[in-house]
Amino acid sequence: MQRPNQKGFRTAQGPSPQGIRTKKYQLDKEKYTRMALGKVWRHDWWYALIPLVLLLLPALFSFSWWWVAAAIIVTLLFVLLRSAQVMGVTQMEQGNPLFEKLNYEIDNRQILMKRNEREGMALNWDMIQKAEVKPEAYLLWLQPAADAQLPGGWKGWVARNFQTPIFIHLPFRIFNSTNDIKLFESILRRKNLLASNATTSTTT
């Protein structure tokens, strides 16, 4: 999956005068983990049924508690390993920029994640796969890695089917005015990232 520049922050061009500047915000790692795991298991829950069903099938013809125990253990191991893969983002150095205290400068060209006035990291809009409006925030989901960036063979299959979702979390409260929120939603729609019926009535 595409991620912010993994080499760290560097000087980046600022937004246009018509851009949006937010207050500083830091995404909590536990909050990220809960949201990412929710996203993964809403999509991947059926994968956990595969080892459960396959290992229970022999028990239908010749019942044994060993088959039942093996089915439960293998299923639990899959759930634990998949969850650990998601939670690992919070421990990896490459994921650190997601959890720093930053302010965001947003315009039609890019989203600039700024640590301070000198250091920033730019995300182009084509790095964003889609946007969602939640009750208290916007979620910007980053694009998954292209096939050309993935390894070949079974490792590529695993990487393609079990990617870890990465997102930018922008609470409504970090915007300085309702006009900024409306402008941000307008940008998202122009970029075809937000459904036409998705909106928020939040005021700041």
N, C-alpha and C positions, 0 to 999 in steps of 0.2 A: 504494500500500500504506500502511496506517496505520502511523505511526511515533510514537516518543515525542515529546512536546511540542517542536516545533521552535523555540520561542522561548526554550528554555533551562530551567534549573532554577529552581524557586521553592519557597517553603514549602509543605509538603504534610502532611496529617494522617497521623500515625503508625499502626502496626498495633495491633491489639487485644492485650491481655496474653497471649492464647493464640497470637499470631503467631510467625513464624520470623524470626530475624535472622541473616544470614550474615556471614562474614568479607569483607574487601574483596577485590575482584577486578577485573582489567582484561583485556578481550578484545583479543588481539593482532590487528592489522589483517591480517597475512598469514594467520593461522589462519582469520579470518572469510572472507577471499577464497577460500581453498582449499575451505572447507565450502560457501560459497554457489555457487561454480562447479560443485562436484560435484552440488549439488541441481539447478541449472539444466540441466546437460548430461545428467543422468539423465532429465529430463523433456522437454528440447527437442532431443535429438540428431537426431530425424527431420526437424526443420526444415532442418538443414544438407544433407539429401539432396535437398530440392526443387530448388535451383538446380543441383546436380550432375546430377540426372537430366534436368532440362529442357534443359540445355545439351549433354548428351551424346547426346540423342535424334537431332539432325540428323546426328551422326557415324555413326549406325547405317545411314543411307541414303546418305550421301556423306561418307566418312571424311576428316577433316582434323584435323591436330594443333592447328589454331587453336581448334576447338570443344573439344578436350580441355583445352587451356591455359585457355580462357575458363571452362570448368566448374570447374577447380581453383581459379583465382584468385577467382572470385565466391564459391565455397564458403568459401575461407579468409578472405575479407573479411567474410562473414557471421559466421563463428566469432569473428574478432577484434573486430568491432563489438559482438556480443552479450556477449563476455567483458569488453570495456571498459565496457559499461553496468553490469555487476555490480560491477566493481572501482571504478567511479566513486563508489560509496557511501562508500568510505573517504576520499575526497577532498572530499566535499561537507560544507559547514558543518552541514547538517541531520542528517548522520550522526554528528557528533562525540559526542553522548551515548552512543552504543553502545560507544565505545572509551575512555571515561574510567575511572579507577579508582573503583569504586563498591562500596558494600555494599547488600544487598537486604533489605527488610523485607516479609514476605509474610503475608497473611491471607486470609480468605474474600472480602474486598471488593476487594483490589487487590494489585499488586506495586509497592512503593515503591523506586525507584532513588535512593539517597542519595549525594551527593557529600560532604556533611558533615552535622553535626547540624542545620543551618539550611536547607540547600538539598536539595530532593528533587524527583523527577518521578514521578508516579503513572501506572501502567498499569492500567486496569480489565480484568477478566477477559474482557469481551466483545471486547477488542482482540486476544486471542490466538486464533488459528485452530486450532492443535493443538500437542500436546507429543510429543516423542520421547525415548526413553531410549537414550543411546549408551553405549559401554563405560566412559566416564569422566565423562559429563556429561548434563544435561538440555538439550534444545533446545526453546525456546518460539517457534514461528513466528507472526509477527504476521499479522493479517487483511489480505488485499489491499484496495486501495481499492474502494469501492462504485462502481457504474456512474455514479451521479449526480455523483461527484467527478471523473470522467474527461472529457477534451475530446471533442467530437463528431468525426464523419468518420473519415478514415484514421488520424489521430493517436490517437483513442480506441481504434481497433482495435489499433494497435501497443501502446499502453499496457496494454490488457487482456490481450494475448497474450504480451507480453514484459516482464512485471513482474519487478522485482528482489526476490528473497526477503530478508526482514529477520527476524532472529531474536535472541533473548536466549539467551546461553550460560551455563549455571550448572553448573560442575564440582561433583562430589560433595564434593571436598575443602574447598569453602568453607562447607559446612554444619557446624555445631558439634557435632552428635551424630547417631547413627543414628535417634533419635526424631524429630529435625527432618526427616530424609529421609523417614521413614515418613509424617509429617504432611503433608509437601509432596506426596507421591504420593497421599495420601488426598484432598487438595484438588483435585488435577488430575483424579482420577476423578470426584469430585462435580461438577466442572465439565464432565464428558464430554470432556475433552481428551486423555486417555491411555487407550490400549487396555487392556482388563481383564487381558490376559496379559503386559503390559509391566511389568517391575519390575527392581530392581537389588538385588544382595546386597552392595553396597559398604558397608564400615564405615569410620568415621572415628575 
